[in-house]
Amino acid sequence: MKPDRRGKWVFGLLLGAWLLVIAWQVEEHHRFIEAAKSDLRSRSREIAGTLSAVTRALEFRGAVVQDRLQPVLRDLISDRTNSAVKLLYLGLLNTDGKPIAAEGETNLFPGENFAGNELWSDNDVTFVWSVEGVSVSPEGVTNNPPVVLPSPHNFTNSESRDFPRRELRPDFSGATNADGFSSNNFPPPFTNAAGEIQPSSPPDEGRRPPDSERRPRGDTHRPPWLRSMPEAEYKELIATHELHGLVITMSTESYRAICISDWWLRCIISFFAGISALGASLAWRNIAKTADLQIRLVRASELNSHLKEMNLAAAGLAHETRNPLNIIRGQAQMISRLPDLATEVREKSRTIVDQTDKVTAQLTEFINYSRPREVRRTKIALASACHEVVRTLSFDIEEKNLRVEVGNDPLAIEADEQLLRQVLFNLLLNAIQAADTGGHIQISAQRSGAGEATLEVRDDGPGVPPANREEIFKPYFTTHQKGTGLGLAVVQQNVLAHGWEIVCLGNEPRGAIFRVTHLKLAA
């Protein structure tokens, strides 16, 4: 598999893994929402069970007075106000789904628009549960549900006025269940068969009698404030006040808060998963690039070894070629000195000598360029080395009538003597070739910092165009007709071998400056 194709597969797999993490977090968030909803359902079921138990405890002969239920509903609402789940509405429903008794925010009752057992909105949720012990079949109610009778305060007949009022608030001092309400300490407030008010009995005496002992509903069991009601209206009242269901409305503020918190947690997990996938892809790309670079380095090393071998072979060939050229040069000189030689032959012999010298010089520079640079540093007086190179090229300087100035600063540097002299020789020779007849060349050295010096060779020749100031140090690049193009390349090699730097600059008003920097001063 090709590297680029393999990289695409890896990036695709990482992207797929990140998308799978996102899908997983979305699925987990939905599960969390369902779990939170189930928790609300469970809490509403607990409240419904508590309310059913309280209703059964307050029931006497199949009936419960509304005044006994209202305080219970009010206490449930108030006790849940500061809890984790806030109750907003509690209601008891009849067969038609209409509230018989209610407490809380009555505007939250869904009414006829409610369908099903629960209704979710933005700020609340409503649940409807059946009363415990009451089962409903298609034919109707299969057992006797409790009846919630209206309060005597809702009637204005003489019997209701003569009915003595009692404190109907239940006693919460007994044992409580999980929701904080007792199911066995509510005294029944109902009358006996003769219509007399039964005094409150102890908890054990006020328990609900078994179904076999319960008397059928009839006129003799009516409460005093309902005895004057016609039979038809009373039966209709009983039918419409049978307790079949409980409606509970709870706030979803805490539910929405934990859902939002979980959503942000899933987003953070997905974000860091994306960062991890991106980091893995970048690491893979870097590994792939590193492997590619290693392969290239191995190939470059092999090529470099091959080039070194070729370089050594070429240097050896150049060295061996100089010997035949010296023989040819010597024979041509001997021929040109014969006394009876024709003028044309003598001129051709001199041409052979000139061309031989040119080829020999090129071979010498090529050998110098291809020779390995081994720097052996010694202490060298820079001004003295410059004067010696000027004396070596004195014939060329006098031939062009040049004026050469050498600075006399007593600076000593650490350098390889042979390589330094080769640098000075090539730079001065380049300046001599570039300068016009009667020109001026200046060689100077000065301190450039703590422990460093700078060497400059200036001429007033035509200068070097800015476009060629970097190309001029490349092999076989020359602007002189007689140049070989290797002199400045050799200079740059020697300079870099010492850890120095060399640049070509323009000289004002005309000419060029070759500046060598970072020469290390001797201690």
Sequence and secondary structure as in RCSB ss.txt:
>XXXX:A:sequence
MKPDRRGKWVFGLLLGAWLLVIAWQVEEHHRFIEAAKSDLRSRSREIAGTLSAVTRALEFRGAVVQDRLQPVLRD
LISDRTNSAVKLLYLGLLNTDGKPIAAEGETNLFPGENFAGNELWSDNDVTFVWSVEGVSVSPEGVTNNPPVVLP
SPHNFTNSESRDFPRRELRPDFSGATNADGFSSNNFPPPFTNAAGEIQPSSPPDEGRRPPDSERRPRGDTHRPPW
LRSMPEAEYKELIATHELHGLVITMSTESYRAICISDWWLRCIISFFAGISALGASLAWRNIAKTADLQIRLVRA
SELNSHLKEMNLAAAGLAHETRNPLNIIRGQAQMISRLPDLATEVREKSRTIVDQTDKVTAQLTEFINYSRPREV
RRTKIALASACHEVVRTLSFDIEEKNLRVEVGNDPLAIEADEQLLRQVLFNLLLNAIQAADTGGHIQISAQRSGA
GEATLEVRDDGPGVPPANREEIFKPYFTTHQKGTGLGLAVVQQNVLAHGWEIVCLGNEPRGAIFRVTHLKLAA
>XXXX:A:secstr
  HHHHHHHHHHHHHHHHHHHHHHHHHHHHHHHHHHHHHHHHHHHHHHHHHHHHHHHH BTTEEEHHHHHHHHHH
HHHHTTTSSS EEEEEEE TTS EEEEEE GGG  GGG  SSEEE SSEEEEEEE TT  EETTEESS   EEE 
 GGG  SHHHHHS          S   TTS  SS      B TTS B     TTTTS   GGG     GGG  GG
GTTS HHHHHHHHHHTB  EEEEEEE HHHHHHHHHHHHHHHHHHHHHHHHHHHHHHHHHHHHHHHHHHHHHHHH
HHHHHHHHHHHHHHHHHHHHHHHHHHHHHHHHHHHHT TT  HHHHHHHHHHHHHHHHHHHHHHHHHHHHS    
  EEEEHHHHHHHHHHHTHHHHHHTT EEEE     EEEE HHHHHHHHHHHHHHHHHHS TT EEEEEEEEEET
TEEEEEEEE SS   GGGTTGGGSTT  SSTT  S HHHHHHHHHHHHT EEEEEE SSSSEEEEEEEEEB  
